[in-house]
Amino acid sequence: MTDHVPESMSAPPAPTTTPGTDAALRERLLAVRQEVGKAVVGQDAAVSGLLVALLCGGHVLMEGVPGTAKTLLVRTLAASLAVDTRRVQFTPDLMPGDITGSLVIHSSAGEGNELSFREGPVFTNLLLADEINRTPPKTQSALLEAMEEGQVSADGVTRPLPRPFLVAATQNPVEYEGTYPLPEAQLDRFLLKVVLPVPPRTDEIAILTRHAEGFDPRDVAAAGVTAVASGADIEAAQVAVKGVQVSPEVATYIVDIARATRESPSLSLGVSPRGATALLRAARAWAWLSGRDFVTPDDVKALAHASLVHRLGLRPEAELEGVDVAKVLSSALGSVPVPR
C-alpha cells in the first residue's frame, strides 16, 4: 500500500507573520492538530489533509485497513472544531434517501395527510461515509450533488447543507469482495485522497500504552479533546485562503504537471483541468497554513500526490505489469522543470 501523502505534508512549516493574514485565526486552526493528537497517535498527514480540505471546501477519501483510526480521526476533528458530525455505514442495501433524506407522510386529524421532508445524515458539517465502496453506484451518486453543490434537491426543492461541509469517505484497500469501485466521476469529486498506514512500532506501543491507561476511543472528551476553533473560523479561513496569490509561473507549473500525466505511456487517464484546479486550491490552503500569502512550487509538490493520484487511470498492460500509479505520478512530476 502506497502512502499518497508525502512526508512533506505531515505538518506545514512553522508559520511566519505575513501582512494581510489573520495570524490568530491560523493559530487556532493549527491548534486542531494538537487536540487531535490527544486521541489519535500519528496520522499527521491525514490530519493535514482533512484541514486542507476544510479550508478549500473540498472532500477527502481516506484509505486504510480496519483499525487505523479513520473513524476516531473524524470524530476527534469534529470535537476540536465544535461542529456537528454524523456517520453513515455504507452497505449493499443502503438507499439514496437514507443519505440525503426523503419525503414522509404525516397524518393530521381533520386535515388529511401531509408530506414533509425528513433530513438525512448528509445535513451535517462532517459526514463520515464509512466504507463507501460497499454500496451500489446509485447510492454512491446520491452524494455527488451534495459534494459538488453543497445542497440536496428533493421533490423540486433545493435545500442547502450546513457550512462548513466536508465528506470524509473511507474504503478498505485490501478487501474487494462485495464492493463497488468508485467511478471516475465520483473519485474526481474528492479534493484529496489520503492513506492511513499501519503505525510504526513506536507509535503502536504508544497506542497500546494509552489504552492500558484507560483511554476510551468512544469518549474523546475524556481524553481532554476540547474545541479550539469553530465552524465560523473555518469559513473565515476559507475566505482568507482565496486571497493567497498564485503567480503565472506557478499556475503554468501546475498545468505542465497535469499535461505530463496525460502524455504518460502508462496512463489511460491523466489529470483533467478539474484536477489541476484541485491541486491549485490545495496548494493555496497549504501556503496559508504555512503563513504565506503566495504559493510556491514546494506547496504544489507537497500536495501533488494527495490531489492527483486518485484521478489517474493505468493502462491495462501497465496494470498487468504491476506498475504503481503513484510512481508514475512521481515520474511525471520529475519531468516538469520547477520554476524559480
SEMARBA-852208 format. One record per residue (C-alpha): x negated, y negated, z negated. Coordinates in pm, 1 decimal, padded with zeros to 6 digits. Example, Ala and Ser with C-alpha at 12.3 -4.5 7.8 and 13.67 -1.06 7.14 Angstrom:
<atoms>
+----------+----------+----------+
!       px !       py !       pz !
+----------+----------+----------+
! -01230.0 !  00450.0 ! -00780.0 !
! -01367.0 !  00106.0 ! -00714.0 !
+----------+----------+----------+
</atoms>
This chain:
<atoms>
+----------+----------+----------+
!       px !       py !       pz !
+----------+----------+----------+
!  00000.0 !  00000.0 !  00000.0 !
! -00148.4 ! -00328.0 !  00111.9 !
! -00110.3 ! -00637.5 ! -00104.5 !
!  00042.3 ! -00901.2 !  00121.6 !
! -00052.3 ! -01179.1 ! -00119.1 !
! -00425.4 ! -01251.6 ! -00115.4 !
! -00608.1 ! -01314.6 ! -00438.6 !
! -00636.7 ! -01682.4 ! -00345.1 !
! -00263.2 ! -01715.0 ! -00407.4 !
! -00271.3 ! -01574.0 ! -00759.0 !
! -00289.4 ! -01924.1 ! -00904.4 !
! -00317.1 ! -02267.2 ! -00746.7 !
! -00631.5 ! -02470.4 ! -00807.8 !
! -00629.5 ! -02697.5 ! -01110.8 !
! -00411.2 ! -02997.3 ! -01020.3 !
! -00571.6 ! -03333.3 ! -00971.1 !
! -00385.9 ! -03658.1 ! -01019.2 !
! -00267.4 ! -03782.0 ! -00681.5 !
! -00092.6 ! -04115.2 ! -00621.7 !
!  00274.6 ! -04074.6 ! -00537.1 !
!  00323.8 ! -03737.6 ! -00708.5 !
!  00505.3 ! -03662.8 ! -01032.8 !
!  00231.7 ! -03506.6 ! -01245.6 !
!  00468.6 ! -03436.1 ! -01536.4 !
!  00709.7 ! -03252.7 ! -01308.1 !
!  00428.3 ! -03040.9 ! -01167.1 !
!  00301.5 ! -02956.4 ! -01513.7 !
!  00646.1 ! -02834.7 ! -01618.2 !
!  00664.8 ! -02602.6 ! -01319.6 !
!  00311.4 ! -02473.5 ! -01368.2 !
!  00402.6 ! -02402.4 ! -01732.0 !
!  00652.2 ! -02149.0 ! -01599.6 !
!  00356.4 ! -01919.5 ! -01524.3 !
!  00260.0 ! -01915.3 ! -01893.0 !
!  00616.8 ! -01838.6 ! -02001.2 !
!  00647.6 ! -01551.4 ! -01753.9 !
!  00313.6 ! -01418.4 ! -01882.2 !
!  00469.6 ! -01371.8 ! -02227.2 !
!  00681.5 ! -01088.1 ! -02086.4 !
!  00505.8 ! -00980.6 ! -01765.3 !
!  00140.4 ! -00878.7 ! -01762.5 !
! -00044.1 ! -00964.2 ! -01441.2 !
!  00155.1 ! -01002.0 ! -01117.3 !
!  00031.3 ! -01362.5 ! -01088.5 !
!  00059.6 ! -01355.7 ! -00710.7 !
!  00427.0 ! -01254.7 ! -00729.8 !
!  00497.2 ! -01537.0 ! -00977.1 !
!  00326.9 ! -01781.7 ! -00740.2 !
!  00534.4 ! -01650.9 ! -00451.6 !
!  00860.3 ! -01699.7 ! -00639.3 !
!  00762.9 ! -02054.1 ! -00740.4 !
!  00663.9 ! -02143.7 ! -00384.1 !
!  00993.7 ! -02007.3 ! -00253.4 !
!  01190.3 ! -02208.1 ! -00508.9 !
!  01006.3 ! -02525.3 ! -00408.2 !
!  01086.7 ! -02457.1 ! -00041.2 !
!  01445.5 ! -02345.1 ! -00089.6 !
!  01339.2 ! -02006.8 !  00050.8 !
!  01374.2 ! -01641.6 ! -00047.8 !
!  01136.4 ! -01360.9 ! -00140.9 !
!  01119.9 ! -00992.3 ! -00052.3 !
!  00938.2 ! -00805.7 ! -00330.7 !
!  00792.7 ! -00464.0 ! -00259.1 !
!  00664.0 ! -00229.0 ! -00524.5 !
!  00705.0 !  00119.0 ! -00667.1 !
!  00951.7 !  00159.5 ! -00955.2 !
!  00821.9 !  00034.3 ! -01287.2 !
!  00611.5 ! -00260.8 ! -01167.4 !
!  00828.8 ! -00522.1 ! -01346.3 !
!  01023.1 ! -00654.1 ! -01047.9 !
!  01349.9 ! -00691.1 ! -01240.3 !
!  01176.7 ! -00816.1 ! -01554.0 !
!  00988.7 ! -01075.8 ! -01349.5 !
!  01305.7 ! -01229.2 ! -01205.6 !
!  01487.2 ! -01227.3 ! -01541.3 !
!  01191.7 ! -01391.3 ! -01715.0 !
!  01156.4 ! -01652.0 ! -01440.6 !
!  01524.8 ! -01741.4 ! -01479.2 !
!  01483.8 ! -01772.6 ! -01857.2 !
!  01182.6 ! -02001.0 ! -01822.3 !
!  01375.5 ! -02225.0 ! -01579.7 !
!  01707.4 ! -02233.5 ! -01768.1 !
!  01901.3 ! -02120.8 ! -01459.6 !
!  02162.0 ! -01852.3 ! -01406.8 !
!  02065.4 ! -01513.7 ! -01268.9 !
!  02260.1 ! -01208.6 ! -01156.0 !
!  02161.7 ! -00865.0 ! -01037.8 !
!  02321.1 ! -00653.1 ! -00766.1 !
!  02222.8 ! -00287.9 ! -00738.9 !
!  02246.7 ! -00212.2 ! -00367.4 !
!  02396.6 !  00129.8 ! -00292.3 !
!  02529.7 !  00300.6 !  00025.5 !
!  02892.7 !  00232.0 ! -00074.1 !
!  02845.3 ! -00138.6 ! -00153.4 !
!  03078.5 ! -00362.3 !  00049.7 !
!  03011.0 ! -00720.1 !  00171.1 !
!  03284.0 ! -00855.9 ! -00055.0 !
!  03108.0 ! -00701.3 ! -00355.0 !
!  02830.9 ! -00954.7 ! -00296.4 !
!  02995.6 ! -01266.5 ! -00157.6 !
!  03334.2 ! -01239.3 ! -00325.6 !
!  03681.8 ! -01165.2 ! -00196.2 !
!  04042.8 ! -01276.2 ! -00193.9 !
!  04258.2 ! -01128.3 ! -00469.8 !
!  04634.7 ! -01133.5 ! -00522.2 !
!  04782.7 ! -01288.4 ! -00834.2 !
!  05145.3 ! -01232.4 ! -00925.2 !
!  05328.0 ! -01518.9 ! -01093.9 !
!  05677.0 ! -01482.9 ! -01241.3 !
!  05926.9 ! -01659.8 ! -01021.0 !
!  05655.8 ! -01786.6 ! -00783.3 !
!  05570.4 ! -01471.5 ! -00590.4 !
!  05219.1 ! -01360.4 ! -00501.6 !
!  04927.1 ! -01597.7 ! -00455.2 !
!  04585.2 ! -01543.4 ! -00300.9 !
!  04277.6 ! -01678.9 ! -00471.1 !
!  03906.3 ! -01636.4 ! -00411.4 !
!  03705.3 ! -01448.2 ! -00671.5 !
!  03339.9 ! -01542.2 ! -00651.4 !
!  03087.2 ! -01264.8 ! -00606.3 !
!  02747.9 ! -01236.9 ! -00777.1 !
!  02586.3 ! -01442.6 ! -00498.5 !
!  02724.6 ! -01752.5 ! -00673.6 !
!  02423.2 ! -01794.8 ! -00899.4 !
!  02080.3 ! -01958.0 ! -00896.9 !
!  01857.8 ! -01648.9 ! -00884.1 !
!  02006.8 ! -01339.4 ! -00724.5 !
!  01815.9 ! -01014.8 ! -00772.9 !
!  01909.1 ! -00792.5 ! -00479.1 !
!  01774.5 ! -00466.5 ! -00615.9 !
!  01676.7 ! -00200.2 ! -00358.3 !
!  01830.5 ! -00399.3 ! -00075.2 !
!  01734.7 ! -00135.2 !  00181.0 !
!  01967.2 !  00123.4 !  00021.8 !
!  02282.0 ! -00039.3 !  00159.8 !
!  02403.3 ! -00030.9 !  00524.2 !
!  02323.9 ! -00320.0 !  00763.7 !
!  02681.9 ! -00453.1 !  00744.2 !
!  02640.7 ! -00522.5 !  00373.5 !
!  02282.4 ! -00645.2 !  00414.9 !
!  02406.9 ! -00900.1 !  00667.5 !
!  02654.4 ! -01036.5 !  00413.1 !
!  02357.9 ! -01216.9 !  00261.2 !
!  02248.8 ! -01382.4 !  00586.9 !
!  02480.0 ! -01684.4 !  00572.0 !
!  02412.0 ! -01731.3 !  00202.1 !
!  02035.2 ! -01717.6 !  00254.1 !
!  02025.8 ! -01937.8 !  00563.3 !
!  02302.3 ! -02188.9 !  00493.9 !
!  02340.2 ! -02179.8 !  00115.5 !
!  02712.7 ! -02115.0 !  00147.2 !
!  02977.7 ! -01844.0 !  00174.0 !
!  03267.1 ! -01851.8 !  00421.5 !
!  03586.5 ! -01659.3 !  00345.2 !
!  03940.9 ! -01699.0 !  00475.6 !
!  03837.5 ! -02003.5 !  00677.8 !
!  03698.5 ! -02185.5 !  00373.3 !
!  03330.0 ! -02264.1 !  00323.2 !
!  03211.1 ! -02258.4 ! -00037.0 !
!  02867.1 ! -02397.5 ! -00128.9 !
!  02637.1 ! -02196.4 ! -00351.7 !
!  02477.9 ! -02338.9 ! -00668.0 !
!  02148.0 ! -02525.7 ! -00639.4 !
!  01875.0 ! -02417.0 ! -00656.6 !
!  01946.1 ! -02081.5 ! -00491.7 !
!  01697.8 ! -01800.2 ! -00439.5 !
!  01740.4 ! -01438.5 ! -00333.3 !
!  01470.3 ! -01211.3 ! -00473.4 !
!  01521.0 ! -00878.5 ! -00297.4 !
!  01332.1 ! -00562.4 ! -00386.5 !
!  01251.6 ! -00247.3 ! -00195.4 !
!  01060.2 !  00071.7 ! -00269.1 !
!  00767.6 !  00122.8 ! -00025.9 !
!  00729.9 !  00498.3 ! -00073.3 !
!  01083.3 !  00641.7 ! -00068.0 !
!  01267.5 !  00620.8 !  00264.0 !
!  01534.0 !  00891.0 !  00234.1 !
!  01879.4 !  00733.4 !  00224.6 !
!  01751.7 !  00387.0 !  00314.7 !
!  01833.6 !  00142.3 !  00592.9 !
!  01526.3 ! -00056.7 !  00703.9 !
!  01590.9 ! -00429.8 !  00713.9 !
!  01636.2 ! -00551.7 !  01073.4 !
!  01404.5 ! -00819.1 !  01208.9 !
!  01677.7 ! -01084.8 !  01184.7 !
!  01709.6 ! -01029.7 !  00811.1 !
!  01337.9 ! -00997.4 !  00745.0 !
!  01293.5 ! -01331.2 !  00919.3 !
!  01522.1 ! -01494.5 !  00659.7 !
!  01270.9 ! -01425.0 !  00382.8 !
!  01018.9 ! -01703.4 !  00340.9 !
!  00767.3 ! -01468.6 !  00176.2 !
!  00701.1 ! -01103.2 !  00121.2 !
!  00501.3 ! -01021.4 ! -00189.8 !
!  00375.5 ! -00687.2 ! -00314.4 !
!  00374.6 ! -00598.0 ! -00681.8 !
!  00089.3 ! -00347.1 ! -00714.3 !
!  00039.6 ! -00095.9 ! -00992.2 !
! -00158.5 ! -00296.3 ! -01251.3 !
! -00528.0 ! -00230.0 ! -01310.1 !
! -00632.9 ! -00026.3 ! -01612.2 !
! -00692.7 ! -00323.1 ! -01843.1 !
! -00350.8 ! -00471.3 ! -01767.8 !
! -00181.9 ! -00135.1 ! -01813.0 !
! -00343.9 ! -00099.8 ! -02155.2 !
! -00214.6 ! -00448.1 ! -02242.5 !
!  00137.7 ! -00346.3 ! -02131.9 !
!  00137.6 ! -00035.3 ! -02349.0 !
! -00003.2 ! -00231.4 ! -02642.9 !
!  00284.0 ! -00480.2 ! -02617.7 !
!  00538.9 ! -00200.1 ! -02615.4 !
!  00368.8 ! -00032.5 ! -02911.7 !
!  00403.3 ! -00362.1 ! -03098.4 !
!  00778.0 ! -00369.9 ! -03037.1 !
!  00821.2 ! -00556.2 ! -02706.7 !
!  01169.0 ! -00500.5 ! -02561.1 !
!  01189.5 ! -00579.4 ! -02186.5 !
!  01566.6 ! -00623.2 ! -02221.3 !
!  01517.8 ! -00913.3 ! -02463.3 !
!  01279.9 ! -01170.3 ! -02312.2 !
!  01381.4 ! -01430.9 ! -02571.2 !
!  01230.0 ! -01211.4 ! -02843.6 !
!  00901.8 ! -01226.1 ! -02652.4 !
!  00900.5 ! -01602.5 ! -02702.5 !
!  01005.7 ! -01698.3 ! -02349.8 !
!  01165.3 ! -02044.2 ! -02353.3 !
!  01291.5 ! -02278.7 ! -02085.3 !
!  01013.5 ! -02518.5 ! -01983.8 !
!  01178.2 ! -02650.2 ! -01666.8 !
!  01527.9 ! -02677.1 ! -01525.5 !
!  01721.9 ! -02646.6 ! -01204.0 !
!  01710.8 ! -03025.4 ! -01178.3 !
!  01330.7 ! -03008.6 ! -01196.6 !
!  01328.7 ! -02761.3 ! -00907.5 !
!  01548.5 ! -02988.1 ! -00695.3 !
!  01329.2 ! -03290.2 ! -00772.8 !
!  01018.6 ! -03090.9 ! -00683.6 !
!  01177.8 ! -02981.7 ! -00354.5 !
!  01213.1 ! -03348.3 ! -00261.5 !
!  00850.5 ! -03414.2 ! -00359.8 !
!  00725.9 ! -03119.1 ! -00153.7 !
!  00892.6 ! -03258.2 !  00158.3 !
!  00674.1 ! -03566.4 !  00117.1 !
!  00348.8 ! -03368.2 !  00143.5 !
!  00171.0 ! -03473.7 !  00462.6 !
!  00078.4 ! -03230.2 !  00739.9 !
! -00185.0 ! -03360.8 !  00981.3 !
! -00164.4 ! -03285.2 !  01355.0 !
! -00478.5 ! -03072.5 !  01319.4 !
! -00321.0 ! -02851.6 !  01050.4 !
!  00005.6 ! -02823.1 !  01245.2 !
! -00194.0 ! -02716.0 !  01550.9 !
! -00383.7 ! -02463.7 !  01337.4 !
! -00053.7 ! -02303.0 !  01227.8 !
!  00073.4 ! -02288.2 !  01586.3 !
! -00250.7 ! -02129.9 !  01705.7 !
! -00225.4 ! -01862.3 !  01434.9 !
!  00128.9 ! -01780.2 !  01545.3 !
!  00025.5 ! -01763.8 !  01911.2 !
! -00271.6 ! -01541.4 !  01826.5 !
! -00034.5 ! -01282.1 !  01680.3 !
!  00178.0 ! -01289.3 !  01997.7 !
! -00132.1 ! -01215.1 !  02204.8 !
! -00248.9 ! -00923.8 !  01988.5 !
! -00250.2 ! -00594.8 !  02184.3 !
! -00148.0 ! -00407.2 !  01868.2 !
!  00173.3 ! -00604.1 !  01812.6 !
!  00505.7 ! -00577.3 !  01992.3 !
!  00645.7 ! -00868.3 !  01790.4 !
!  00441.6 ! -01173.3 !  01695.7 !
!  00522.9 ! -01470.6 !  01476.6 !
!  00818.3 ! -01674.0 !  01601.5 !
!  00846.6 ! -02053.6 !  01576.8 !
!  01061.6 ! -01997.6 !  01267.1 !
!  00776.1 ! -01800.1 !  01113.9 !
!  00531.5 ! -02082.0 !  01188.0 !
!  00772.6 ! -02325.0 !  01021.7 !
!  00794.4 ! -02096.2 !  00718.5 !
!  00415.2 ! -02098.4 !  00685.3 !
!  00413.4 ! -02476.9 !  00704.6 !
!  00680.6 ! -02503.6 !  00431.0 !
!  00498.0 ! -02260.3 !  00204.3 !
!  00162.3 ! -02434.5 !  00254.4 !
!  00324.8 ! -02766.3 !  00164.1 !
!  00454.7 ! -02624.1 ! -00163.5 !
!  00113.3 ! -02472.3 ! -00242.8 !
! -00057.1 ! -02805.9 ! -00176.2 !
!  00189.6 ! -02983.3 ! -00407.0 !
!  00132.8 ! -02729.7 ! -00684.9 !
! -00239.5 ! -02788.3 ! -00636.6 !
! -00192.1 ! -03161.2 ! -00697.7 !
! -00235.1 ! -03287.9 ! -00343.0 !
! -00007.3 ! -03484.1 ! -00111.8 !
! -00158.0 ! -03328.9 !  00202.7 !
! -00200.2 ! -02974.6 !  00338.7 !
! -00544.4 ! -02826.8 !  00402.4 !
! -00640.8 ! -02525.3 !  00617.6 !
! -00714.3 ! -02339.2 !  00292.6 !
! -00349.4 ! -02383.0 !  00189.7 !
! -00245.4 ! -02230.7 !  00520.7 !
! -00481.2 ! -01934.8 !  00481.9 !
! -00369.4 ! -01874.3 !  00122.2 !
! -00005.3 ! -01836.5 !  00227.7 !
! -00050.3 ! -01683.0 !  00574.2 !
! -00015.9 ! -01317.7 !  00477.2 !
!  00280.8 ! -01362.9 !  00245.7 !
!  00457.4 ! -01584.0 !  00502.1 !
!  00388.7 ! -01386.9 !  00819.8 !
!  00313.0 ! -01018.3 !  00771.2 !
!  00677.6 ! -00907.0 !  00741.5 !
!  00760.4 ! -01084.4 !  01068.5 !
!  00520.6 ! -00873.0 !  01274.1 !
!  00604.4 ! -00553.8 !  01461.5 !
!  00347.5 ! -00289.1 !  01556.0 !
!  00348.2 ! -00123.0 !  01897.8 !
!  00443.3 !  00246.2 !  01871.9 !
!  00099.1 !  00359.9 !  01989.3 !
! -00071.0 !  00138.5 !  01727.1 !
!  00159.7 !  00275.3 !  01459.1 !
!  00071.1 !  00632.2 !  01558.3 !
! -00296.4 !  00543.6 !  01527.2 !
! -00238.1 !  00420.5 !  01170.3 !
! -00307.7 !  00054.3 !  01243.9 !
! -00244.1 ! -00167.1 !  00940.8 !
! -00029.7 ! -00470.3 !  01027.3 !
! -00196.6 ! -00675.7 !  00753.4 !
! -00537.8 ! -00609.8 !  00908.7 !
! -00405.3 ! -00712.7 !  01249.5 !
! -00292.3 ! -01041.2 !  01096.0 !
! -00631.7 ! -01086.8 !  00931.4 !
! -00795.0 ! -01035.1 !  01269.3 !
! -00566.3 ! -01292.7 !  01429.6 !
! -00647.0 ! -01540.7 !  01150.8 !
! -01018.4 ! -01482.6 !  01204.0 !
! -00989.9 ! -01552.9 !  01576.6 !
! -00848.7 ! -01903.6 !  01527.7 !
! -01100.1 ! -02184.8 !  01467.8 !
! -01043.5 ! -02360.9 !  01136.9 !
! -01006.8 ! -02739.4 !  01175.8 !
! -01243.7 ! -02952.7 !  00977.0 !
+----------+----------+----------+
</atoms>
